[in-house]
Amino acid sequence: MTRPSKVLLLTLLVPFVALAACLAYHETRTPRNQTEVLNRMIELQKEGRYDKAVQVVQNWISVSHDGLRYDQIAFVYIEKAYKQAVNRDESIRRAQESLQKALSFFDGQSQNDLSLEPFEIGGAYEILADISDKDKCRLYEKARKLFVRQLPLITGESYTA
């Protein structure tokens, strides 16, 4: 190989290595706060990389111990169930597991403030019931129980503490 060929090859190789390093960093970077986690999750969902989106949120939960983010995982699986009918039953099952973890985490905390968490989880169960082919009644019943649980907090036409 002649010297000009080596220089040309090296000139082309350096930008490609830098681009590969940049892409690798972007893929493996650890989000520093909840906003970055949610943005990364949304970015991956838009790309159709649902399992990677779930992994990002699970990594955040393990670092921050924010168990209320299990509902975000459930919504990723709900979207996956809508978009990928082939794996719908598995996605629905995983969404249910995540919703149950979110509810267990919520119930395990002291409830000093008003929270919409049971209402959100109930809404997610309702969505699952809409798309499910098998467990519609059971899922609607879970949603109903969570909605009824919130009834004492409704006065007039508003949701108050």
C-alpha positions, 0 to 999 in steps of 0.5 A: 500500500502506498503512503497516499492510500494509507493516509486516505484510508486513515482519513476515512477511518477516523470519522467512522470510528468517531461516529461509532463511538458517538452512537455507542455512547448514545445507546449506553448512556445512563440517564441522570434524572427522571426527565432524561429517562422518560425522554429516552423511553419515548425516543426508543418507543418511537423507534419501535424498540419497546424492550430497550425502552423498558430496560431504560426505565427498569435501570432507572428504577433500580438506581432511584428506587422509584417504583411508581415508574412501573406504570410507565413500563406498563404503558410501553407494553400497552403500546407494544401490544397495539403495534405488534399483534403477534406478541399481544398476549405476552405484552398484555401479561407483562403490562399487567405485571408492571401495573401490579408492581406499581400498585403494590409500590403505591400501597406500600407508601404512606399516603399523606398527599392526594395521588392519582396513581390508582386512577392512572393504573385503573385507566391502564387496566381499562385499556388492557381490557379493550385490547385483550382477547381473553381476560376482558371481564377480569381486567375491566373488574380490576379497573372498576375496583381502582376507580371505585377506590377513588370515589371518596376523593370526588366532591361535586365535580372535582377530585379533591383531597 
